[in-house]
Amino acid sequence: MSTDEMLEPSLPEGFPELTSLGKRLEILRIERGISKQRLARHAGTSRQQLWRVMTGKSELTSSLRERLAGALSVEPGSLSSQSLASSQTYSLASASHPTTVLTPPGEAPTIALYVTEPAHLVATLRTLPTGDAGRRLKRALLNAVEDLSVEGGLTLPSDYSEIRRRVLSGEL
């Protein structure tokens, strides 16, 4: 076993990664500020079936593609494999390289600060491990920030979807 394999453990069995389609759906869902449950409900499917499609365990039927596109207010073609292969990337200038001190020494940021100042979230994400295990940890943190912002009535910044995209693609 190589040092990299020891430092970067593989995902446990039964924990699939998102496909390109799954990543696209996740980004669109977050950009629109809707929960997975709400997306599934508006697309006329279950959250479990949506997860199976996002992880490649089930095929995306043309009917479900149409319903998901309607729920996300996008063209159905944007959820095709051809469209996903040519999807563009975005830059996140404000949160990519924070140049200011994020919080005073000895002070921890609040959840509101993580939501209103994406540079805090990016700085924290950069401290987490890389590889598949690190990406899982980062996704869990992003899910928690999203859930807590909804509970606290906070609006996620537009940069949030770009941060999630970068985590899902392994860039961050």
Buried (B, 14 or more C-beta within 10 A) or exposed (E): EEEEEEEBEEEEEEEBBBBBBBBBBBBBBBBBBBBBEBBBBBBEBEBEBBBBBBBBEBEBEEEBBEBBBEBBEBEBEBBBEEBBEEEEEEEBEBBBEBEEEBEEEEEEBEBEBBBBBBBBBBBBBEEBBEBBBBBBBBBEBBEEBBEBBEEEEBEBBEBBBBBBBBBBEEEB
